[in-house]
Every structure is written in structure tokens, then in C-alpha cells.
Amino acid sequence: MNITDPIYSDENKAREHFEAVQWPDGPICPHCGVIDQATKLEGESTRPGVWKCRACEKPFSVTVGTVFERSHIPLNKWLYAMHALASGKKGVSAHQLHRQLGLSYQSAWFMCHRIREAMKPAKFSGPLGGKFKTVEVDETFVGGKATNRKSRRVKPKTAVVALVQREGDVRSFPIRKVNSRTMSIVRRKQVSKKSHLMTDDSVIYPKLGKKFNRHSTVNHSIEEYVRGDVYTNTVENYFSILKRGIIGTYHHISNEHMPMYLAEFDFRYNNRSDLGVDDTQRRDKAIKGAVGKRLTLRRPDEKSLAQA
């Protein structure tokens, strides 16, 4: 990151960068979806960056309909935080951003979670794998040491399953129980049956493997880790990065927020340098992913009031 770049210190320059990334073909009205049919408002009483759609006659800015909408945090600080999370292989803590950006810890935490929402795919393009493709599957447990869980204050570990297509993408999910039924549900939604499934020798996989074109295993119980092209090193490498990030950067992740952190690590892996994506391109992909994901806070009693 070149911290001398004006986009990290000048809010107007940052806004222009957001507009260039989100609107490469001209401003898009978030209200009616019309492209390049807006007029920039430049009156003295108008704040910078406001446009008015000629089709629906409604005003808008580049932040409307995104995770940045109604935020009082300057866009240059949002851009800095997005670059930091997109380029940090093991993530960046909210405490670090709160010190670097001069924000409260609460504001930095707020930013990080909304950036993770931007990194999360709106929907998957389709199942992983396919004909002549190999998908590695493994599970791990995230949390404190077993000796520490004797205390009532320490919750049990969270089970996480990861599906990695070799030379392709990863998809990871927290699951309640590690058993053949749960894994079968994940498989049915996320992996093509035409794939070559690669697993370890866990007892939950033989039944699952029958649903695929091929199923190969490595026997970790006898210290077998590679047999020709049969291995699960790719998915285990992903887990290594995930756990180093949790232990070294975040220290603790609650079960409630685990999917958001997994989305962050998946995003960086799926847009890694081995696939030709550099830090700047990864940051700009996150900016594009922020569109259509406005998050709002709702009071606990609003749901009951709506149902009354």
C-alpha cells in the first residue's frame, strides 16, 4: 500500500476512486438502475458527490445501497481499511485499525464487519469441481485449548468444514456436528458429483464418497500424507492460514460471527496472487462487492412490533 496516495488522505479523491471502480461505464442510479443518465449536482448547498437521476429524478451518491451508506466515517478511511483487510494474509485486527485511523474501537470493528460483508459472495456461481476436477474436503475445530474448556466461561470449539478445488476456489462453513449427514448436506449444495473427491481416512467419508465419480483417501493414522496425486495438503494449507490468522491476529472468534471471518479468509484465498490478483485488484473487488449489501441495525423489539 502506498500510504502517500491521495486516495488514503483526501475524502474527495477516495470518493472519485469508488466511483471509478463501481461505475466504469458512468453513474448507475441505485433506485431505478439506469446507467449514465445522471447529472452531478454542484450547488453551494450540495455536498460533494451527489448525483440526480434524470429517469427517476431521485438524488444518490456512490455510497447509496452499499455497506458505506449513511456512515459518518470518511471514505478515505474506508478505503485504507479495505486495502488493509484485502492485502493482509492473516487479516487485520480492529484494534490495529482503530490506532492507525484514529477511530474508536467500536467504529473500527463496525468497519471490519461491513468489509467482510462486502467480501462475502452474494451467491455462488455453481458447485465446485466437475469432470476431471479434484475437490479436497476436510474439517477442523477452531477454539481454545481443551484444558481451558474446563472453565464454564470457555465455549466448546467450533467445527469448520472446507471444500477446496485444486487450482480453484475454497468454500468454508461452520457446522454444528461433524457427521456423514451434515457433510452430505454440504456436498449436495456445494460440490459436483462428477468430481474426484479427496479426503482423509475419517469414518464419515466412505458413505459420502459413493456419491462422487471417484473417491480417494490418505491414511493419516499410519502417517500417510501423499500417495501420488492423492493428498489433502491443499485444504490443510488453507486451515493453516485460517488458524494462524485467528491465533495471531483475532485471538478469539465467537460462533455467531464465525461465518463472516470465514468469508474474509475465503475471499483472500479465492483472489490470491497465484491466480494473478494483486492487492489493489483484490481491494477493488471488495469495493464492487459492497454494492447491494446495505446493513442496518434493528432494535430487539422491532421484530415483535412488526408481528403485532
VOVOTOR-955745 format. One record per residue (C-alpha): x negated, z negated, y. Coordinates in steps of 0.5 Angstrom, whole numbers. Layout:
N
PT X Z Y
...
REM end
This chain:
308
PT 0 0 0
PT -3 2 7
PT 0 -4 11
PT -2 0 17
PT 3 5 16
PT 8 4 22
PT 14 4 17
PT 12 -3 15
PT 12 -6 22
PT 17 -1 26
PT 24 -2 24
PT 26 5 27
PT 20 8 23
PT 23 5 17
PT 30 7 18
PT 27 14 19
PT 24 14 12
PT 30 11 9
PT 34 17 12
PT 29 22 10
PT 29 19 2
PT 37 18 2
PT 39 24 6
PT 34 30 4
PT 39 35 6
PT 42 32 12
PT 46 26 13
PT 51 24 8
PT 58 20 10
PT 59 15 5
PT 66 15 7
PT 68 22 5
PT 62 25 2
PT 61 30 7
PT 54 33 8
PT 50 35 14
PT 57 34 18
PT 55 28 23
PT 53 27 30
PT 48 22 32
PT 50 17 37
PT 45 16 42
PT 49 12 48
PT 46 6 51
PT 51 1 48
PT 50 4 41
PT 45 1 36
PT 40 6 33
PT 41 10 27
PT 49 10 28
PT 52 17 26
PT 59 19 27
PT 62 24 21
PT 66 30 24
PT 70 31 18
PT 73 24 17
PT 71 21 24
PT 68 15 22
PT 61 12 24
PT 56 10 19
PT 48 9 18
PT 44 10 12
PT 45 2 10
PT 52 3 9
PT 54 3 2
PT 48 0 0
PT 44 -6 -2
PT 42 -7 5
PT 49 -6 8
PT 50 -12 13
PT 43 -15 12
PT 40 -18 18
PT 33 -17 15
PT 29 -11 19
PT 29 -5 15
PT 21 -5 15
PT 21 -12 12
PT 26 -9 6
PT 21 -3 5
PT 15 -8 5
PT 19 -12 -1
PT 21 -6 -4
PT 14 -3 -5
PT 11 -10 -7
PT 16 -10 -13
PT 15 -3 -15
PT 8 -3 -15
PT 6 -10 -18
PT 6 -9 -25
PT 8 -16 -27
PT 12 -17 -21
PT 12 -21 -14
PT 15 -28 -13
PT 20 -29 -8
PT 15 -35 -5
PT 10 -30 -4
PT 14 -25 0
PT 17 -31 4
PT 10 -32 6
PT 8 -25 7
PT 14 -23 11
PT 15 -30 15
PT 22 -30 12
PT 26 -36 9
PT 25 -37 1
PT 33 -36 1
PT 32 -30 4
PT 26 -27 0
PT 30 -29 -6
PT 36 -25 -4
PT 32 -19 -2
PT 29 -19 -9
PT 35 -19 -13
PT 38 -14 -9
PT 32 -10 -10
PT 33 -11 -17
PT 40 -8 -17
PT 37 -2 -14
PT 32 -1 -20
PT 38 -2 -25
PT 41 5 -27
PT 48 6 -25
PT 49 9 -32
PT 44 11 -38
PT 43 19 -39
PT 45 18 -46
PT 42 15 -52
PT 34 14 -53
PT 31 18 -59
PT 34 24 -62
PT 31 29 -67
PT 23 29 -68
PT 23 23 -64
PT 21 16 -65
PT 24 9 -63
PT 21 3 -64
PT 25 -4 -64
PT 23 -11 -63
PT 26 -17 -61
PT 22 -23 -58
PT 24 -30 -55
PT 23 -32 -47
PT 23 -39 -45
PT 19 -46 -45
PT 15 -48 -51
PT 18 -51 -57
PT 15 -58 -55
PT 18 -58 -49
PT 25 -57 -51
PT 26 -64 -54
PT 28 -66 -47
PT 35 -64 -45
PT 33 -61 -39
PT 30 -55 -42
PT 34 -50 -45
PT 33 -46 -51
PT 29 -40 -51
PT 33 -33 -49
PT 33 -28 -54
PT 31 -21 -52
PT 31 -14 -55
PT 27 -8 -53
PT 28 -1 -55
PT 22 4 -53
PT 22 11 -54
PT 15 13 -55
PT 12 17 -49
PT 19 16 -46
PT 23 10 -43
PT 25 3 -45
PT 31 -1 -45
PT 31 -8 -46
PT 37 -13 -46
PT 38 -21 -47
PT 42 -22 -53
PT 46 -28 -56
PT 44 -28 -63
PT 38 -24 -67
PT 42 -22 -73
PT 44 -15 -76
PT 51 -15 -73
PT 48 -16 -66
PT 43 -11 -67
PT 48 -6 -70
PT 52 -6 -64
PT 46 -5 -59
PT 44 1 -64
PT 50 4 -64
PT 50 5 -56
PT 43 6 -54
PT 40 10 -60
PT 41 17 -63
PT 42 16 -71
PT 37 23 -71
PT 31 18 -69
PT 26 16 -73
PT 27 8 -73
PT 20 4 -73
PT 21 -4 -74
PT 17 -10 -77
PT 19 -13 -83
PT 24 -17 -81
PT 30 -18 -86
PT 35 -16 -80
PT 33 -9 -80
PT 33 -6 -87
PT 41 -5 -86
PT 40 -2 -79
PT 35 3 -81
PT 40 6 -86
PT 44 9 -80
PT 38 13 -78
PT 35 19 -80
PT 28 15 -82
PT 26 8 -82
PT 19 6 -83
PT 17 -1 -82
PT 10 -5 -82
PT 9 -11 -85
PT 6 -17 -80
PT 7 -22 -86
PT 1 -19 -89
PT -3 -18 -82
PT -1 -10 -83
PT 0 -7 -76
PT -2 0 -76
PT -1 5 -82
PT -2 12 -80
PT 3 13 -74
PT 7 7 -77
PT 7 1 -72
PT 11 -2 -66
PT 5 -3 -62
PT 9 0 -56
PT 14 -4 -56
PT 10 -10 -57
PT 6 -8 -51
PT 12 -8 -47
PT 13 -15 -49
PT 6 -17 -47
PT 7 -15 -40
PT 14 -18 -39
PT 12 -25 -42
PT 5 -24 -37
PT 10 -23 -31
PT 14 -29 -33
PT 9 -34 -34
PT 4 -32 -29
PT 9 -29 -23
PT 16 -32 -24
PT 14 -38 -29
PT 22 -39 -30
PT 28 -35 -31
PT 35 -37 -32
PT 39 -34 -38
PT 44 -32 -32
PT 39 -28 -28
PT 35 -25 -34
PT 38 -18 -34
PT 36 -17 -27
PT 29 -19 -29
PT 29 -14 -35
PT 32 -8 -30
PT 26 -9 -26
PT 21 -9 -31
PT 24 -3 -35
PT 24 1 -28
PT 17 0 -27
PT 16 2 -34
PT 20 8 -34
PT 17 10 -28
PT 10 9 -30
PT 3 12 -28
PT 2 15 -35
PT 9 19 -33
PT 6 22 -26
PT 10 17 -22
PT 5 13 -17
PT 7 7 -13
PT 10 11 -7
PT 14 15 -11
PT 17 9 -15
PT 19 5 -9
PT 23 12 -6
PT 26 12 -13
PT 28 5 -12
PT 31 7 -5
PT 35 12 -8
PT 38 7 -13
PT 40 3 -8
PT 46 8 -6
PT 53 6 -8
PT 51 -1 -10
PT 53 -6 -4
PT 53 -13 -7
PT 58 -18 -3
PT 58 -26 -4
PT 65 -29 -6
PT 67 -36 -6
PT 69 -39 -12
PT 76 -40 -10
PT 77 -33 -8
PT 79 -30 -16
PT 84 -36 -16
PT 87 -34 -10
PT 87 -26 -12
PT 91 -28 -18
PT 96 -33 -15
REM end
